[in-house]
């Protein structure tokens, strides 16, 4: 996908959990999501790592998975993710790296889908635990990319 003044625009996808945050990145043309890393640090250190990734990969948008309840409502974890997203947005603004759009995206079943994919591929349980969150982040980001939202210059945080 082309971003500003003909530059390629990459998007970061996040699966924010209690202990780990999975990170995925879009391909250079915004067609595919690629699992990147799993961050297992405190919230502050996780945000620092994300800001570093934003600068390193010239990210212009971040898509954060919002864990909705089955009925579509927001539970305790969704509220935690929203607070994390607000803090991330504030810290990005303070960092001076420029405007980064942050959008919340429904992530229901992304972790389940990642777990199922790895199990069907014969991945051992220990490896699944190490990579599940990054793969879940790629499911979140791929859903966003497939929806066509990535073409719009819209951020919602």
C-alpha positions in Angstrom: 0.0 0.0 0.0 1.3 3.4 -0.8 1.4 5.9 2.1 2.5 9.5 2.0 4.2 10.9 -1.0 4.6 7.5 -2.7 6.3 5.9 0.3 5.3 2.4 1.3 3.2 2.4 4.4 3.5 -0.4 6.9 0.9 -1.2 9.5 1.6 -2.8 12.9 -0.9 -5.2 14.5 -1.0 -5.8 18.2 -2.6 -8.6 20.3 -2.4 -7.1 23.8 -2.6 -9.7 26.6 -2.0 -9.7 30.4 1.5 -11.1 30.1 2.5 -10.9 26.5 1.8 -8.7 23.5 2.0 -10.2 20.0 3.2 -8.0 17.2 2.7 -8.4 13.5 3.6 -6.2 10.6 2.0 -5.7 7.2 4.0 -6.5 4.0 5.3 -3.5 2.1 2.2 -3.4 -0.1 -0.4 -3.9 2.7 -1.7 -7.2 1.4 -0.4 -9.6 4.0 0.3 -9.7 7.7 3.4 -11.3 9.0 4.0 -12.4 12.7 6.9 -10.3 14.0 7.6 -10.8 17.7 6.1 -11.5 21.1 6.9 -9.0 23.8 6.9 -10.3 27.4 7.6 -7.2 29.5 5.9 -4.7 31.7 3.4 -2.3 30.1 5.9 0.6 30.0 8.7 -1.5 28.5 6.2 -3.0 26.0 5.2 0.5 24.9 8.9 1.5 24.6 9.5 -1.6 22.3 6.5 -0.8 20.2 7.6 2.9 19.7 11.0 1.6 18.7 9.4 -0.8 16.1 7.3 2.1 14.8 10.4 4.2 14.1 12.4 1.2 12.8 9.8 0.1 10.3 8.4 3.5 9.5 4.9 2.5 10.7 2.1 4.9 9.9 -0.8 3.0 11.5 -1.3 0.6 14.4 -4.2 -1.8 14.7 -4.9 -3.1 18.2 -7.1 -6.1 18.8 -10.1 -5.3 21.0 -11.3 -8.5 22.7 -15.1 -8.1 22.6 -17.4 -10.4 24.4 -19.5 -12.9 22.3 -22.4 -10.5 22.5 -20.3 -7.7 21.1 -20.0 -5.9 24.5 -16.8 -4.8 26.2 -15.5 -6.7 29.2 -12.7 -6.2 31.7 -9.9 -7.2 29.2 -11.3 -4.9 26.5 -11.2 -2.0 28.9 -7.6 -2.9 29.8 -6.7 -2.9 26.1 -8.4 0.5 25.6 -6.4 1.9 28.5 -3.2 0.4 27.0 -4.0 1.9 23.6 -4.6 5.4 25.1 -1.3 5.2 26.9 0.4 4.1 23.7 -1.1 6.9 21.8 0.0 9.5 24.4 3.6 8.1 24.5 3.8 8.1 20.7 2.7 11.7 20.6 5.3 12.6 23.3 8.1 10.7 21.4 8.0 13.2 18.5 8.0 10.4 15.8 5.1 11.9 14.0 1.4 11.1 13.5 0.5 7.5 13.9 -3.1 6.5 13.5 -4.2 3.9 16.0 -7.4 1.8 15.4 -9.1 -0.7 17.6 -10.2 -3.9 15.7 -12.5 -6.7 16.8 -10.2 -9.6 17.7 -12.7 -12.2 18.8 -11.3 -15.7 18.3 -7.9 -14.6 16.9 -6.0 -16.4 19.7 -8.1 -19.5 19.2 -7.5 -19.4 15.5 -3.7 -19.1 16.0 -3.7 -22.0 18.4 -5.7 -24.1 16.0 -3.5 -23.3 13.1 -0.3 -24.3 15.0 -1.9 -27.5 16.4 -3.0 -28.5 12.9 0.5 -27.8 11.6 1.9 -30.2 14.3 3.6 -27.4 16.3 4.7 -28.6 19.7 2.9 -27.0 22.7 6.0 -25.2 23.9 6.5 -23.6 20.5 2.8 -22.7 20.3 3.1 -20.9 23.6 6.1 -18.9 22.3 4.5 -17.8 19.0 0.7 -17.8 19.6 0.4 -14.1 20.3 2.4 -13.0 17.3 0.3 -15.2 15.1 -2.9 -13.9 16.7 -1.6 -10.4 16.0 -1.2 -11.4 12.4 -4.8 -12.7 12.3 -6.0 -9.4 13.7 -4.0 -7.4 11.2 -4.9 -9.6 8.2 -8.6 -9.1 9.1 -8.1 -5.4 9.1 -6.2 -5.5 5.8 -8.8 -7.8 4.1 -11.6 -5.4 5.2 -10.3 -2.6 3.1 -10.0 -0.3 6.1 -6.2 0.0 5.5 -7.0 2.1 2.4 -8.7 4.8 4.4 -6.8 7.4 6.3 -8.7 6.9 9.5 -7.5 6.4 13.0 -9.7 5.7 16.0 -8.2 6.0 19.4 
